[in-house]
Amino acid sequence: MRRKLIAGNWKMHGLADRLAEAEKLSEAYPDPACEVVLCPPATLISRMWEVLLGGGIRVGAQDCHPAEAGAHTGDISAAMLADAGASHVIVGHSERRADHHETDALIAAKLHAAHGAGLVAILCLGETGAERDAGAARDVVTRQLEAALPAGARAKDTVIAYEPVWAIGSGRTPTPAQIAEVHGTLRAALQRLVPDQADGMRLLYGGSVKPANAAEILAITDVDGALVGGASLDAVDFSAIIAAAEALS
Ligand code: 13P
């Protein structure tokens, strides 16, 4: 049985005053029945870690550099994130693929670095609207998975997040059948790529997950949790999504 994971991606939102939302969540869920991770901007990781200390919610990061250290002005290594208190790191988010021209090879290197620092990597995959319209969604995510997943990936250090680009921040979501189809494709690909880990590896869905649709999405076969953007910024909304996952745990 895969434990559900609800991860919040704050993206480039949040000054110190928003830590109050993390504090409210920590008080509401001292020992959640599902796994919960909040990924704030890097500037808030260590302060959020202090806010969440002793509770059941973990802190994660949104990106890491592939190198351990070096002359890379402005970048942050996986070891630095772990040092700041992060236990997870998102890699390959479509906004980074688009804004920073991240390639599959770079994302694979970041995943390797995350594992090297002892972090759980949340690998994001997803097709664009044009790719979906062309009937290529399953091929795109399979190719992205094959390109980034190391042969030694384990269920305990790797999570896959299916995030259709056209569903992010748009209020649109795929139908449950479309989500089930992609997750089924990804599960089959995992069985081929990492046979002994495939059954335990979590597959999250992300893209306009809200309190109103969380229960329906989380109940889909092979959906083991959610990667939540906008609705993770507000403790009330995020709590409702955590509660939907707890009800299924
Ligand atoms: P939204 O939930 O705001 O659509 O964002 C999804 C996302 O990109 C999470 O990584």
Boltz pocket constraint, residues with backbone or C-beta under 6 A from the ligand:
constraints:
  - pocket:
      binder: B
      contacts: [[A, 9], [A, 93], [A, 163], [A, 167], [A, 168], [A, 169], [A, 170], [A, 171], [A, 206], [A, 207], [A, 208], [A, 209], [A, 227], [A, 228], [A, 229], [A, 230], [A, 231]]
      max_distance: 6.0
